Amino acid sequence: MSSSYITQFKKQSLEKRTEMSSTVLKKYPDRCTIIVGKRDGDDLKELDKKKYICPLDINLAQFTYAIRKKLTLKPEKALFFFINNKIYQGNTMMSEIYRENKEQDGFVYVIYCLESTFGAEGVEGVKTRK
């Protein structure tokens, strides 16, 4: 599963990305840095803003709600977030997601899409969190 925006963002040097996240985290130590990209080929609009500074004390459902509002999705549409090819439950705290998934550069990379790829583990490299 890939996102063109995330792929493009990661082409910047590790030093530059690390400097970006470090600068933000020094100013906002109670937050985490997140890059959000649309899954390639998905029929969704691109977010205008793709870099987020998220409070550590909210859960994934609250973060999802904020993104849904920006995408102006109809209520019957399901939005899924993949973080390191895993789907987290909505009640998972962002602090836990950040601690488990931040990359060497200090960012967590989230891919959003309309459809989940459920089924046996290993399908397209996607795992459900246990």
Buried (B, 14 or more C-beta within 10 A) or exposed (E): BEBEBBEEBBEEEEEEBBBBBEEBBEEBEEBBBBBBBBBBEBEBEEBEEBBBEBBBEBBBEBBBEEBBEEBEBEEEEEBBBBBBEBBBEEEBBBBEBBEBBBBEBBBBBBBBBBEBBEEEEEEEEBEEEE
